[in-house]
């Protein structure tokens, strides 16, 4: 599991390393263009609340920390789906790599503050 440090949050958000690698690519592309967006995900079963959304802008402090030392092969179709979603009013919603399946609990799991 990788960690996403965002702003002044007291605890990092935890995501599957493969998902985090794809989020990093998609988020970096948006921020490099100077574009702000929301990042949202549904909480896994058993976790309080239903979903979380963060406002991401070019001035945000973001650090990605991966459990593994190797970069996974990047699925460009997955990146494109994330980027298309980020350009809508709903924002970048975390989706699974398979467009026909919902994200797994590990992919959707995030630990908030």
Buried (B, 14 or more C-beta within 10 A) or exposed (E): BBBBBBEEEEEBBBBBBBBBBBBBBBBEBBBEEEBBBBBBBBBBEEBEEEEBEBEBEEEEEBEBEBEEEEEEEBBEEBBEBBBEBBEEEEBBBBBBBEEEEEBBEBBBBBEBE
